[in-house]
Amino acid sequence: MSEKITGKCVTASGLPLEIELDWPFHAASSGSDWYVLHGTARLDDGGPLHADLAVHLTASIREILSSIDGPEALMASLNTVRKAFDDKQLELLKTGKRQPCPLSSRQYSIKNKHWWFLEANDEQLKAFVKRKVFWLGVVNGSGPVQVSDGVDQAYLGAKDKNIAYRLREAAKALAGEGYLALNAAGENASATDKLRAEATKMQAEKDAALDALMAKHAFESAHNRA
């Protein structure tokens, strides 16, 4: 029996998302060796744009997962969807159209035995933390935001053993610039008035990422019609 699992996150390119998955994976009805996970990713800005998706789990990745319904499989699924938006592989639409989203060896190094989605530099980490606190803490009103959760660590630098430390350092830098207020442990961050005052800039960054995504798919559609 499936259950709805919903999570809110931000992509590296600046898109706030609400991802809803019909958890867990189930065998593909076509009789192939694929496992499938259906879900929807919504642009979390109050508008109608969304992507109905089907995460396809390949046999090679199925073999390295301890289970298809555990936390590692969930982490990989959420980050695969985020990475697909960063790579402009998924299209945000007003109407429903199921889009494939492969969870394959492109996201996992079998040789080195680690997940791979992104390798964010320090400036990208700062931008990510700032956007995350704004969209999850300010816009969604969820209160203090965890700076360095395990899913984000894998998304931004799974092969970097220091990624959790680097995310906390990014938050400290933002706190030093007046954008965040950190708890004593430095693990949770709240937006300051300075970050709230940058709402227009945060929205503009989201719009720029959305425009780039839309432009890529518009070009492909025009090319396919030619």
BELQUI-V755202 format. One record per helix or strand of 2 or more residues. SS is the DSSP state (H for helix, E for strand). FROM is the first residue (numbers start at 1). TO is the last residue. If there is no record, write none. Layout:
SS:FROM:TO + SS:FROM:TO
This chain:
E:3:10 + E:16:23 + E:26:27 + E:35:43 + E:50:57 + H:59:64 + H:71:86 + E:99:103 + H:105:107 + E:108:109 + E:114:115 + H:122:139 + E:145:146 + H:150:157 + H:163:176 + E:180:182 + E:188:191 + H:193:196 + H:199:225
